[in-house]
């Protein structure tokens, strides 16, 4: 059987009673515990990996700057051709 929840969700019917929701402060404590549990899973990169990642990011930024600069030059050329005036 399926029953509608008050907030509009459809869920499977169950004969067991609903679990009581923890109060506000208990939810904060649970959240903080879960954050620390996730932080324990984080692996910090070695110095070599960190240097490699930094160079990759800087390279990507340089390529994107070149693309944006190229598009800017192209748009200036197009507007000069269309309107016949030099850009600022």
C-alpha positions, 0 to 999 in steps of 0.5 A: 500500500502507498500513502501520501505524506502531509508534505506531498511525498508518496511513501510505502505504508508500514505498520511500525511506528515512526522514529522520533526526529532528534532535536536541534542540538542533537542534529548539530552534534550528529552533523559535526561528528559526520564532518570529522568522520569525513575529514578523517578520510581525506588524504593530503597530497605529497609535495611532488603531487602538490607541485604537479597539481599547481602546475596543471592549474597554472597551465590551465589558467594560462590557456584560458587567458589566451582563449579569452584574449583571442576572443577579445581581439576577434570581437574588437576586429569584428566590431571595427569591421562592422561599425568602422570605428576603432575600439578603445 
